[in-house]
Amino acid sequence: MNYNELGIQAIQEENYEKAMELFTKAIEESPEEAIGYINFGNLLASMNENERAERFFQKAITLDEQAATAFYSLANLYYNDERYAEAAKLYEKAISNGIEGPDAYFMLGKSFDKEGHTKLALPYLQRAYELDASDIQIKLTYGIALASMEMFEQAEPVFKEIIEADPENADAHYNLGVLYAVSTSDTEAALKHLKEAFTIQPNYDQARYVYDMIALRN
C-alpha cells in the first residue's frame, strides 16, 4: 500500500492529521505526480481550508492537464464559493477528460442554472438524470429546470416519479401543484398537491401562499 492509499485509509478512520502526514510523504516521494496534490487538496477542502486546497488542485493541474479529478475538485470548491462561471468551465474540463458518473453533469447544469442560463443547463441535467434516474435531487432539479422553460409535458412525469419514490417530498408536490396551476385547468390537482406540500412541511409558506391565491380565484 502506498502513501496515497494509506492517506485515504487514514481519512476513512477520521485520522486527518495522519492523512496529512501521509499525503505529504506521497508528494515528497513523487513530486511530479498529480495524485498526491489532489488527495491533499481534497483533505484541505474537507477541513474548509479552501485557499490552501485551491493551490494544491492548481498544482495538480499544472502537472497533469488531463487530471479530471483535479478539475472536478477545484470546480466543487468554486461552486461552493459561488464562483459559478469558473466552476462551469472546470466541470466541462472534468467531463472532457473522462470523469464518469452523473455528478459532474449535474453540477455543470447547476452552475449554468445559478448563472441564469437554464437553457444551457438543461442538456447536462438531462444527462445526469439519464445516468442516475434514482437520484431524487437530480430529478427535482431537472424537473424544475424543465418547468421554468415551460416544458410542462416533460416536467410533469419527472415530478410524478419523485412522488412515487418519495411520497413525502414537499418540493415535488409544490412544483407539480404550480405546474398544474399554470399549464392546465385542473385546479383540483393543483390545490391537492400544494396542500400536500404544506401539510408535509408546515412552514412551506410559498406553497400555502400559492394555494390561498388559487383558492381565492375559484
C-alpha positions as CSV (number, residue, x, y, z in Angstrom):
1,M,0.0,0.0,0.0
2,N,1.5,3.4,-1.0
3,Y,1.3,6.7,0.9
4,N,-1.8,7.9,-1.1
5,E,-3.7,4.7,-0.3
6,L,-2.6,4.9,3.4
7,G,-3.7,8.5,3.5
8,I,-7.2,7.7,2.1
9,Q,-7.4,4.9,4.7
10,A,-6.5,7.4,7.5
11,I,-9.3,9.7,6.2
12,Q,-11.8,6.8,6.4
13,E,-10.6,6.3,10.0
14,E,-11.1,10.1,10.6
15,N,-7.4,10.5,11.4
16,Y,-6.9,13.7,9.5
17,E,-3.5,14.6,11.0
18,K,-2.1,11.2,10.0
19,A,-3.6,11.6,6.5
20,M,-1.9,14.9,6.1
21,E,1.4,13.4,7.0
22,L,0.9,10.6,4.6
23,F,-0.1,12.8,1.7
24,T,2.9,15.0,2.4
25,K,5.1,11.9,2.1
26,A,3.4,10.9,-1.1
27,I,4.2,14.4,-2.6
28,E,7.8,14.2,-1.4
29,E,8.2,10.8,-2.9
30,S,6.6,11.6,-6.2
31,P,6.6,15.4,-6.6
32,E,5.8,15.3,-10.3
33,E,2.6,13.1,-9.9
34,A,-0.7,14.9,-9.5
35,I,-2.5,12.4,-7.3
36,G,-0.8,13.4,-4.1
37,Y,-1.7,17.0,-4.6
38,I,-5.3,16.1,-5.4
39,N,-5.6,14.0,-2.3
40,F,-4.1,16.7,-0.1
41,G,-6.4,19.3,-1.7
42,N,-9.5,17.2,-1.0
43,L,-8.4,16.7,2.6
44,L,-7.9,20.5,3.0
45,A,-11.3,21.2,1.3
46,S,-13.0,18.9,3.7
47,M,-11.4,20.9,6.5
48,N,-12.7,24.2,4.9
49,E,-9.1,25.3,4.2
50,N,-10.2,26.4,0.7
51,E,-7.4,28.7,-0.2
52,R,-4.8,26.1,0.5
53,A,-6.9,23.4,-1.2
54,E,-7.2,25.6,-4.3
55,R,-3.4,25.9,-4.6
56,F,-3.0,22.1,-4.4
57,F,-5.6,21.5,-7.1
58,Q,-4.0,24.1,-9.3
59,K,-0.6,22.4,-8.8
60,A,-2.1,19.1,-9.8
61,I,-3.5,20.6,-13.0
62,T,-0.1,22.1,-13.9
63,L,1.5,18.6,-13.5
64,D,-1.3,16.8,-15.4
65,E,-3.5,18.8,-17.7
66,Q,-5.8,15.8,-18.0
67,A,-6.3,15.2,-14.3
68,A,-10.1,15.0,-14.4
69,T,-10.5,14.7,-10.6
70,A,-8.4,17.8,-10.0
71,F,-10.7,19.8,-12.3
72,Y,-13.7,18.3,-10.6
73,S,-12.5,19.0,-7.1
74,L,-11.5,22.6,-7.9
75,A,-14.9,23.1,-9.6
76,N,-16.6,22.0,-6.4
77,L,-14.5,24.5,-4.5
78,Y,-15.5,27.3,-6.8
79,Y,-19.2,26.3,-6.8
80,N,-19.3,26.3,-3.0
81,D,-17.7,29.7,-3.1
82,E,-20.5,30.9,-5.6
83,R,-18.0,31.3,-8.4
84,Y,-20.4,29.5,-10.8
85,A,-19.0,30.7,-14.1
86,E,-15.5,29.4,-13.2
87,A,-16.9,26.2,-11.8
88,A,-18.8,25.5,-15.0
89,K,-15.6,25.7,-17.1
90,L,-13.9,23.3,-14.7
91,Y,-16.7,20.8,-14.7
92,E,-16.6,20.9,-18.5
93,K,-12.9,20.1,-18.4
94,A,-13.5,17.3,-15.9
95,I,-16.1,15.8,-18.2
96,S,-14.0,16.2,-21.3
97,N,-11.1,14.5,-19.5
98,G,-13.2,11.4,-18.8
99,I,-14.7,11.8,-15.3
100,E,-17.5,9.3,-15.0
101,G,-20.9,9.3,-13.4
102,P,-23.8,11.7,-13.1
103,D,-22.3,14.2,-10.6
104,A,-20.2,16.3,-12.9
105,Y,-23.1,16.7,-15.4
106,F,-25.4,17.6,-12.5
107,M,-23.0,20.1,-11.1
108,L,-22.3,21.6,-14.5
109,G,-26.0,22.0,-15.1
110,K,-26.5,23.6,-11.6
111,S,-23.6,26.0,-12.3
112,F,-25.2,27.2,-15.5
113,D,-28.6,27.5,-13.8
114,K,-27.1,29.5,-11.0
115,E,-25.8,31.9,-13.6
116,G,-29.3,32.2,-15.1
117,H,-28.5,30.1,-18.1
118,T,-31.3,27.4,-17.6
119,K,-31.4,26.6,-21.4
120,L,-27.7,25.8,-21.3
121,A,-28.2,23.8,-18.0
122,L,-30.9,21.5,-19.4
123,P,-28.9,19.0,-21.5
124,Y,-26.5,18.5,-18.6
125,L,-29.3,18.0,-16.1
126,Q,-30.9,15.6,-18.5
127,R,-27.7,13.6,-18.9
128,A,-27.3,13.4,-15.1
129,Y,-31.0,12.2,-14.9
130,E,-30.3,9.6,-17.6
131,L,-27.2,8.3,-15.8
132,D,-29.0,8.1,-12.4
133,A,-32.8,8.3,-12.6
134,S,-33.0,7.2,-8.9
135,D,-31.4,10.3,-7.5
136,I,-34.2,12.5,-6.1
137,Q,-32.2,15.7,-6.1
138,I,-31.1,15.3,-9.7
139,K,-34.7,14.6,-10.7
140,L,-36.1,17.6,-8.8
141,T,-33.5,20.0,-10.2
142,Y,-34.1,18.7,-13.7
143,G,-37.9,18.9,-13.4
144,I,-37.8,22.5,-12.1
145,A,-35.5,23.4,-15.0
146,L,-37.9,21.9,-17.5
147,A,-40.9,23.7,-15.9
148,S,-39.0,27.0,-15.8
149,M,-38.5,26.7,-19.5
150,E,-42.3,26.0,-19.8
151,M,-41.6,22.4,-20.9
152,F,-44.5,21.3,-18.8
153,E,-45.3,18.0,-20.6
154,Q,-41.7,16.8,-20.0
155,A,-41.6,18.1,-16.4
156,E,-44.9,16.5,-15.1
157,P,-43.7,12.9,-15.3
158,V,-40.4,13.8,-13.6
159,F,-42.2,15.3,-10.6
160,K,-44.6,12.3,-10.5
161,E,-41.6,9.9,-10.5
162,I,-40.3,11.7,-7.4
163,I,-43.6,11.5,-5.6
164,E,-43.9,7.8,-6.5
165,A,-40.5,7.1,-5.0
166,D,-40.8,9.6,-2.1
167,P,-44.5,10.5,-1.3
168,E,-43.4,12.9,1.4
169,N,-41.3,15.1,-0.9
170,A,-42.9,18.5,-0.3
171,D,-40.9,20.2,-3.1
172,A,-42.1,17.8,-5.7
173,H,-45.7,18.3,-4.6
174,Y,-45.2,22.1,-4.6
175,N,-43.7,22.1,-8.1
176,L,-46.3,19.7,-9.5
177,G,-49.1,21.9,-8.0
178,V,-47.7,25.0,-9.5
179,L,-47.3,23.2,-12.9
180,Y,-51.0,22.2,-12.9
181,A,-51.9,25.8,-11.9
182,V,-50.0,27.5,-14.7
183,S,-50.3,25.0,-17.5
184,T,-53.7,23.2,-17.1
185,S,-57.2,24.0,-16.0
186,D,-57.0,21.2,-13.4
187,T,-57.4,23.5,-10.3
188,E,-58.3,20.5,-8.1
189,A,-55.0,18.7,-8.8
190,A,-53.1,22.0,-8.3
191,L,-54.7,22.6,-4.9
192,K,-54.3,19.0,-3.9
193,H,-50.5,19.0,-4.4
194,L,-50.0,22.4,-3.0
195,K,-51.9,21.4,0.2
196,E,-49.9,18.2,0.3
197,A,-46.7,20.3,0.3
198,F,-47.6,22.5,3.3
199,T,-49.2,19.5,5.1
200,I,-45.9,17.6,4.9
201,Q,-43.9,20.7,5.6
202,P,-46.0,23.1,7.7
203,N,-43.5,26.0,7.3
204,Y,-43.7,25.8,3.5
205,D,-45.1,29.4,3.2
206,Q,-44.8,29.6,-0.5
207,A,-46.9,26.5,-1.1
208,R,-49.5,27.9,1.3
209,Y,-49.4,31.3,-0.4
210,V,-50.0,29.9,-3.9
211,Y,-52.7,27.6,-2.6
212,D,-54.6,30.5,-1.0
213,M,-54.2,32.6,-4.1
214,I,-55.7,29.9,-6.3
215,A,-58.4,29.1,-3.8
216,L,-59.5,32.7,-3.7
217,R,-59.8,32.9,-7.5
218,N,-62.1,29.9,-7.6
